[in-house]
């Protein structure tokens, strides 16, 4: 199932950087969700499996940056 997100979500894709996830692909019970993400730095579109994707930090929502998930683009926490 392909689901277009009503509002794109700001995410970080491990080893790729920050971007906006604009869709999710669900292949079913035996598979990870796949996040379809447009990267901020290059404009590339990547389909990343769920374990490689994190929401970006959001001070207002109280969501801290995950130091174990640093990328060259995001740097250390």
N, CA and C atoms as a LAMMPS dump frame, in Angstrom:
ITEM: TIMESTEP
0
ITEM: NUMBER OF ATOMS
231
ITEM: BOX BOUNDS ff ff ff
-5.0000000000000000e+02 5.0000000000000000e+02
-5.0000000000000000e+02 5.0000000000000000e+02
-5.0000000000000000e+02 5.0000000000000000e+02
ITEM: ATOMS id mol type element x y z
1 1 1 N 0.843 -1.177 0
2 1 2 C 0 0 0
3 1 3 C 0.884 1.235 0
4 2 1 N 0.568 2.196 -0.819
5 2 2 C 1.279 3.464 -0.907
6 2 3 C 0.393 4.533 -0.298
7 3 1 N 0.922 5.254 0.702
8 3 2 C 0.152 6.307 1.359
9 3 3 C 0.895 7.625 1.254
10 4 1 N 0.271 8.599 0.59
11 4 2 C 0.858 9.937 0.538
12 4 3 C 0.538 10.633 1.848
13 5 1 N 1.55 11.217 2.485
14 5 2 C 1.346 11.909 3.752
15 5 3 C 0.692 13.266 3.495
16 6 1 N -0.333 13.59 4.256
17 6 2 C -1.078 14.829 4.077
18 6 3 C -0.198 16.043 4.338
19 7 1 N 0.664 15.942 5.328
20 7 2 C 1.706 16.939 5.567
21 7 3 C 3.04 16.2 5.59
22 8 1 N 3.999 16.594 4.77
23 8 2 C 5.307 15.941 4.824
24 8 3 C 5.92 16.064 6.216
25 9 1 N 6.685 15.05 6.61
26 9 2 C 7.295 15.021 7.937
27 9 3 C 8.801 15.245 7.824
28 10 1 N 9.375 16.129 8.665
29 10 2 C 10.824 16.327 8.651
30 10 3 C 11.515 15.153 9.327
31 11 1 N 12.336 14.445 8.56
32 11 2 C 13.014 13.253 9.077
33 11 3 C 14.499 13.332 8.774
34 12 1 N 15.255 12.452 9.436
35 12 2 C 16.665 12.227 9.132
36 12 3 C 16.808 10.782 8.691
37 13 1 N 17.452 10.579 7.555
38 13 2 C 17.714 9.235 7.052
39 13 3 C 19.193 8.934 7.324
40 14 1 N 19.462 7.851 8.034
41 14 2 C 20.823 7.481 8.387
42 14 3 C 21.709 7.43 7.149
43 15 1 N 22.862 8.067 7.218
44 15 2 C 23.874 8.124 6.163
45 15 3 C 23.455 8.932 4.937
46 16 1 N 22.277 9.551 4.968
47 16 2 C 21.836 10.363 3.839
48 16 3 C 21.587 11.811 4.24
49 17 1 N 21.042 12.042 5.449
50 17 2 C 20.804 13.398 5.921
51 17 3 C 19.336 13.713 6.134
52 18 1 N 19.073 15.013 6.279
53 18 2 C 17.718 15.493 6.557
54 18 3 C 16.89 15.596 5.282
55 19 1 N 15.585 15.477 5.459
56 19 2 C 14.686 15.622 4.334
57 19 3 C 13.241 15.622 4.78
58 20 1 N 12.345 15.639 3.81
59 20 2 C 10.907 15.581 4.08
60 20 3 C 10.352 14.262 3.544
61 21 1 N 9.779 13.485 4.45
62 21 2 C 9.104 12.254 4.038
63 21 3 C 7.719 12.649 3.533
64 22 1 N 7.399 12.262 2.295
65 22 2 C 6.114 12.648 1.73
66 22 3 C 5.21 11.457 1.442
67 23 1 N 5.724 10.24 1.678
68 23 2 C 4.895 9.047 1.48
69 23 3 C 5.48 7.885 2.273
70 24 1 N 4.642 6.879 2.487
71 24 2 C 5.053 5.644 3.159
72 24 3 C 4.55 4.476 2.319
73 25 1 N 5.42 3.474 2.145
74 25 2 C 5.035 2.254 1.445
75 25 3 C 4.993 1.134 2.474
76 26 1 N 3.883 0.408 2.495
77 26 2 C 3.702 -0.712 3.426
78 26 3 C 3.51 -1.979 2.608
79 27 1 N 4.536 -2.849 2.64
80 27 2 C 4.472 -4.112 1.898
81 27 3 C 3.833 -5.231 2.704
82 28 1 N 3.466 -4.942 3.955
83 28 2 C 2.764 -5.948 4.741
84 28 3 C 3.513 -6.384 5.983
85 29 1 N 2.964 -7.383 6.617
86 29 2 C 3.382 -7.845 7.927
87 29 3 C 4.85 -8.221 8.035
88 30 1 N 5.433 -8.82 7.033
89 30 2 C 6.803 -9.323 7.11
90 30 3 C 7.866 -8.311 6.676
91 31 1 N 7.484 -7.044 6.481
92 31 2 C 8.405 -6.043 5.953
93 31 3 C 8.372 -4.768 6.783
94 32 1 N 9.487 -4.029 6.756
95 32 2 C 9.527 -2.699 7.362
96 32 3 C 8.723 -1.723 6.517
97 33 1 N 8.202 -0.675 7.162
98 33 2 C 7.653 0.441 6.399
99 33 3 C 8.796 1.072 5.612
100 34 1 N 8.49 1.616 4.436
101 34 2 C 9.472 2.308 3.608
102 34 3 C 9.053 3.776 3.544
103 35 1 N 9.961 4.658 3.957
104 35 2 C 9.692 6.097 3.957
105 35 3 C 10.244 6.712 2.675
106 36 1 N 9.383 7.325 1.877
107 36 2 C 9.797 7.989 0.644
108 36 3 C 10.131 9.433 1.017
109 37 1 N 11.424 9.777 0.862
110 37 2 C 11.927 11.039 1.41
111 37 3 C 12.699 11.833 0.369
112 38 1 N 12.407 13.133 0.292
113 38 2 C 13.173 14.061 -0.543
114 38 3 C 14.233 14.701 0.356
115 39 1 N 15.514 14.499 0.011
116 39 2 C 16.605 15.02 0.829
117 39 3 C 16.777 16.522 0.626
118 40 1 N 17.023 17.219 1.744
119 40 2 C 17.194 18.678 1.695
120 40 3 C 18.44 19.075 0.91
121 41 1 N 19.56 18.387 1.137
122 41 2 C 20.843 18.825 0.577
123 41 3 C 20.962 18.616 -0.927
124 42 1 N 20.401 17.544 -1.441
125 42 2 C 20.611 17.214 -2.854
126 42 3 C 19.328 17.16 -3.687
127 43 1 N 18.181 17.087 -3.014
128 43 2 C 16.92 16.94 -3.738
129 43 3 C 16.65 15.52 -4.197
130 44 1 N 17.578 14.601 -3.881
131 44 2 C 17.376 13.2 -4.254
132 44 3 C 16.175 12.626 -3.511
133 45 1 N 15.517 11.662 -4.138
134 45 2 C 14.423 10.92 -3.515
135 45 3 C 14.971 9.56 -3.109
136 46 1 N 14.822 9.214 -1.819
137 46 2 C 15.276 7.928 -1.309
138 46 3 C 14.125 7.207 -0.655
139 47 1 N 14.092 5.898 -0.81
140 47 2 C 13.137 5.04 -0.119
141 47 3 C 13.909 4.313 0.973
142 48 1 N 13.687 4.723 2.22
143 48 2 C 14.476 4.217 3.339
144 48 3 C 13.622 3.331 4.239
145 49 1 N 14.166 2.184 4.673
146 49 2 C 13.428 1.309 5.582
147 49 3 C 13.29 1.946 6.969
148 50 1 N 12.238 1.627 7.645
149 50 2 C 11.891 2.229 8.924
150 50 3 C 13.045 2.306 9.934
151 51 1 N 13.871 1.262 10.129
152 51 2 C 14.942 1.362 11.128
153 51 3 C 16.005 2.415 10.808
154 52 1 N 16.038 2.936 9.581
155 52 2 C 17.04 3.929 9.175
156 52 3 C 16.507 5.357 9.205
157 53 1 N 15.287 5.544 9.71
158 53 2 C 14.638 6.854 9.658
159 53 3 C 14.269 7.307 11.076
160 54 1 N 14.518 8.598 11.361
161 54 2 C 14.128 9.206 12.637
162 54 3 C 13.478 10.552 12.37
163 55 1 N 12.532 10.918 13.206
164 55 2 C 11.991 12.27 13.159
165 55 3 C 13.092 13.231 13.555
166 56 1 N 13.103 14.415 12.955
167 56 2 C 14.082 15.423 13.346
168 56 3 C 13.725 15.959 14.731
169 57 1 N 14.719 16.499 15.415
170 57 2 C 14.494 17.089 16.732
171 57 3 C 13.467 18.216 16.631
172 58 1 N 12.677 18.372 17.687
173 58 2 C 11.674 19.432 17.728
174 58 3 C 11.579 19.931 19.163
175 59 1 N 12.145 21.097 19.407
176 59 2 C 12.18 21.664 20.749
177 59 3 C 10.777 21.849 21.324
178 60 1 N 9.847 22.359 20.526
179 60 2 C 8.482 22.609 20.985
180 60 3 C 7.794 21.322 21.418
181 61 1 N 8.022 20.231 20.678
182 61 2 C 7.406 18.945 20.999
183 61 3 C 8.19 18.183 22.066
184 62 1 N 9.347 18.73 22.473
185 62 2 C 10.163 18.066 23.484
186 62 3 C 10.937 16.868 22.949
187 63 1 N 11.116 16.802 21.626
188 63 2 C 11.825 15.682 21.024
189 63 3 C 13.288 16.06 20.836
190 64 1 N 14.174 15.388 21.586
191 64 2 C 15.602 15.65 21.53
192 64 3 C 16.225 14.942 20.33
193 65 1 N 17.373 15.442 19.917
194 65 2 C 18.131 14.802 18.849
195 65 3 C 18.763 13.522 19.39
196 66 1 N 18.713 12.461 18.631
197 66 2 C 19.268 11.166 19.026
198 66 3 C 20.756 11.148 18.69
199 67 1 N 21.623 11.202 19.714
200 67 2 C 23.071 11.264 19.508
201 67 3 C 23.608 10.014 18.828
202 68 1 N 22.923 8.898 18.945
203 68 2 C 23.382 7.662 18.304
204 68 3 C 23.04 7.639 16.816
205 69 1 N 22.349 8.668 16.338
206 69 2 C 21.866 8.706 14.963
207 69 3 C 22.476 9.873 14.191
208 70 1 N 23.667 10.334 14.605
209 70 2 C 24.309 11.46 13.937
210 70 3 C 24.683 11.13 12.502
211 71 1 N 24.572 12.137 11.646
212 71 2 C 25.019 12.024 10.258
213 71 3 C 25.99 13.171 10.003
214 72 1 N 26.773 13.114 8.943
215 72 2 C 27.663 14.242 8.645
216 72 3 C 26.892 15.555 8.513
217 73 1 N 25.664 15.479 7.993
218 73 2 C 24.866 16.684 7.802
219 73 3 C 24.354 17.258 9.116
220 74 1 N 23.967 16.391 10.038
221 74 2 C 23.358 16.863 11.29
222 74 3 C 24.39 17.072 12.382
223 75 1 N 25.536 16.398 12.312
224 75 2 C 26.591 16.555 13.302
225 75 3 C 26.231 15.974 14.643
226 76 1 N 27.164 16.128 15.624
227 76 2 C 26.895 15.569 16.955
228 76 3 C 25.804 16.333 17.683
229 77 1 N 25.169 15.669 18.62
230 77 2 C 24.076 16.286 19.401
231 77 3 C 24.609 17.338 20.331
